[in-house]
Amino acid sequence: MDAVDTIQYPVIMDLEASGFGFDSYPIEIGIALEDSSTRCYLIRPQTSWVHWDTEGEELHGISRDTLLRYGTPADVIARELNRLLNAKTVYSDGWGNDISWLYRMYDAVSMLPSFRLETLPKLISRHQMSIWDKTKKEIFDQGDFQRHRASNDARVLQLTYQRTRTVESSNHTTEVNSDI
């Protein structure tokens, strides 16, 4: 097994929602795990979740009808997330929205997450932040990722973290070697 096979990435979560604002709710949760595998969950809306933004649908491409037909009940997803992510710190680049949508789902099923959702900027350095947007765009451009689908977005964020960290490490090594 080579070094690439043993890399442990941060766990990244991304959520898509019915829209923005007070009445919005989560419709899709995507996770990129430590081993770079991904999980994606379409959430069947609760009966009280009626807000729907057609502009949001154009962005993520998921219809309310698709969620009603193929979505998984929120309690099943909440239990699966708790099993999969128990006691882990999970990172999100849209923490302000994602935490509210995540808790909206958990509240609807009278549960609490067994993991901690944290903001991605707490994990990255200033140098990583300075090259983040450019690197993320390169990854989207080079890959076969559909934007605004939660698991793809989570994986792209994970790859961006890895690539910006690699650049930072190689820059640090170059600086150390030039001092010798």
DANORPE-V616643 format. One record per residue. RES is the residue in one small letter. SS is DSSP state (H for helix, E for strand, L for the rest). Layout:
BEGIN
res:ss
RES:SS
RES:SS
END
This chain:
BEGIN
res:ss
m:L
d:L
a:H
v:H
d:H
t:H
i:L
q:L
y:L
p:L
v:E
i:E
m:E
d:E
l:E
e:E
a:E
s:L
g:L
f:L
g:L
f:L
d:L
s:L
y:L
p:E
i:E
e:E
i:E
g:E
i:E
a:E
l:L
e:L
d:L
s:L
s:L
t:E
r:E
c:E
y:E
l:E
i:E
r:L
p:L
q:L
t:L
s:L
w:L
v:L
h:L
w:L
d:L
t:H
e:H
g:H
e:H
e:H
l:H
h:H
g:L
i:L
s:L
r:H
d:H
t:H
l:H
l:H
r:H
y:H
g:L
t:E
p:L
a:H
d:H
v:H
i:H
a:H
r:H
e:H
l:H
n:H
r:H
l:H
l:H
n:L
a:L
k:L
t:E
v:E
y:E
s:E
d:L
g:L
w:H
g:H
n:H
d:H
i:H
s:H
w:H
l:H
y:H
r:H
m:H
y:H
d:H
a:H
v:L
s:L
m:L
l:L
p:L
s:L
f:L
r:E
l:E
e:E
t:E
l:H
p:H
k:H
l:L
i:L
s:L
r:H
h:H
q:H
m:H
s:H
i:H
w:H
d:H
k:H
t:H
k:H
k:H
e:H
i:H
f:H
d:H
q:H
g:L
d:L
f:L
q:L
r:L
h:L
r:L
a:H
s:H
n:H
d:H
a:H
r:H
v:H
l:H
q:H
l:H
t:H
y:H
q:H
r:H
t:H
r:H
t:H
v:H
e:H
s:H
s:H
n:H
h:H
t:H
t:H
e:H
v:H
n:H
s:H
d:L
i:L
END
